[in-house]
Amino acid sequence: MQRPEIKTMANLEAAFAGESMAHIKYRYFAKIARAAGDEETALVFEETANQEVQHALGHLDLLYPKETLSPAKCLEMAIEGETYEYTEMYPGFLKTAQEEGHASAISEIKDQITESKDHAARFGAVLEKGAKRFSALAKVEERHAKQYQAVLNKISA
């Protein structure tokens, strides 16, 4: 039997996906309404889209509590997600689109594979840069600590 909290987390993931999708879909609908000259409807879609973002952020607070995260952890998770997209998710989608002969989907998916690789590389570069920066800071702090200890030793002697 599955533990209840595991089901709750799966439900929160699904709710996050649904709210996120609704946000983007409503932004798209607002664009269509505005292009048709219906500003009032566009504004209703945009207002609702903003609310959907707030719902999604609420789910994220439960899925990824802020106190458990650091910039490095966020970068690692982003790299993992982007890598999954270009190594597993989109290649599977591409195969299906090719089998079905859906040319526009093939093109879109190939673009997404390229972009996901670029995103993962960019996140990786930021993570690496941060690691180097913190390593350098640690060396400076260690040097300062030794200097302070030397002064303390002189005073104590």
NORWO-V865968 format. One record per run of one state. SS is the DSSP state (@ for helix, = for strand, . for the rest). FROM is the first residue (numbers start at 1). LEN is the number of residues. If there is no record, write none. Layout:
ss=SS from=FROM len=LEN
ss=SS from=FROM len=LEN
This chain:
ss=. from=1 len=3
ss=@ from=4 len=32
ss=. from=36 len=3
ss=@ from=39 len=25
ss=. from=64 len=2
ss=@ from=66 len=3
ss=. from=69 len=2
ss=@ from=71 len=30
ss=. from=101 len=2
ss=@ from=103 len=54
ss=. from=157 len=1
